[in-house]
């Protein structure tokens, strides 16, 4: 896996992944940023969310769950001193669909957290306290 980070101007950078996708990163306004891109730590948090959401949806699909939407809401706390590393992260999934089994959603979230999500496991090994939770929004039967 590779990435390239190119300085644009001020505290703004263009990050390009090895697969050819790009995103603008920028430092905070307190350091001269103009709020035109994600902060690097925001991107790290979003990466964690993408990793675990991918796992949860993949597992639910394999479990033949009729999911119509899945939203992962993440919140993080950081150390007060430099380096301002993540100390605590909360991930809450809102899973919507038809006839969803509580046990299947619970299993998908647990498997992602404990076995599959490289980002989550790496951060936990670095000492970040990560909690996972979920709720199910049950839709009424199709055609009713």
N, C-alpha and C positions, 0 to 999 in steps of 0.2 A: 504494500500500500504506500502511496506517495501523495504528497501535496506540495504546492508551491504558494508562497505568500509574497505578493508584490506590493511594495509601498506605492501608494497613489499620490498622496500629499498629506501634509499635516500629520494627523494620527489615524489616517484612513488607509486600509490595505485591501487588496483583492486576493481572496483565497481561492485557489483552484485545486480541485481534487484530481487524483490520478485518472478518474473516469471522465474528466473534462467538464465537470460542473463547477460553477463559481458562486461566490457569495461575498458581499462587502462586509468587512469588519472595521470597526472604528472604536477608538478610545472615547471615554466620557467627555462631556462638554467641559468639565472641570480641568481637563487636560488639553483643551483645544478642539475637541470633536464637535461636529455639527449635527449629530444624530441622524446620519445617513446610512448607518449599518449596525448590525448586531455587535455587542461587546463580545470579546472572546469567551468570557465565562458564561454569557448567555448562550453562545453557540455550543459550549460544552454541555450545558444543561439540556438544551434542545436535542443534542446528539444522544444523550442518555434517554430522553423521552422517545426519540425515534427508534432507538435500539429495542427498548422494552415493549413499545407499542407494536413494532413489527413482530416480535415474538408472540405476544398475546394474540394478535389477529391470526397469525399462522397456526398457532395451537388450536384456537377456536374453530378455524376453518377445517382443520383435520378432525376435530371433534364433531363436525357436522352441525355446528351451532348456526342458527339463522341470524347473524349479526347484521344490522343495518347501519350502525355507527359505533365508533369507539373514539373517545377523547381522553387523552392522558393529560391531567393537570399536574404540573410539577411546581414545587416551591422549595427554595433552598435558603439555608442560612450559611453565612460565611464568617470566618475568623475576623476579629476586630483589628488584628495586626497584620502587617505584611510578612509573609505572603497571605493574602486574604483567601485562603483555600476554603472549599466547601467543608462544612462540619456536619451538616444535617440536610437531608433531602427527603421530601415527602412526594410520593407519586400516587395520585388517585385516578383510577380509571372509571369512566362513565360509559358503560356498555349498553347499547340499545339494540333490541331485536325482538324476535318472536320465539316464544317458548324456550327461552334461555335457561339452561340448568345452572343453578347456583354453584354446584360442585364443579362444573366444567369451567366456569369463569374463575373460580377460586384456584383451580388446578393450573389454568393458563397463567395467571398472575404469579403463582408460586414457582412454576417451572421457569418462567422468564427470570425471576429474581434469583433463584438458587442454582440454575443450571445453564441457561442459554444467553442471557444478556451480558456480553463481554464488558460493556461500559459500566453497568451496575456492579458487577463482580469486581472489576478493577478498582472502582472507587471505594467499595467496601474494604477491599484489601489494603487500601491506603488510609483507612481509618474513618471514612465518611459513614455516618449513621443514616442508612436509607430505609424508609418504611414504605410499604405498599398497601394500598387499600382499593376497594372497588365498590361500585353500586350498579345495579341492573335496572334499566328502564324497560319494562315489558310493554310491548305494543300489543294492541288488540289483534285478534286473529285476522289473517288476511281474508278479504272478501266479506267481512262482516260490517 
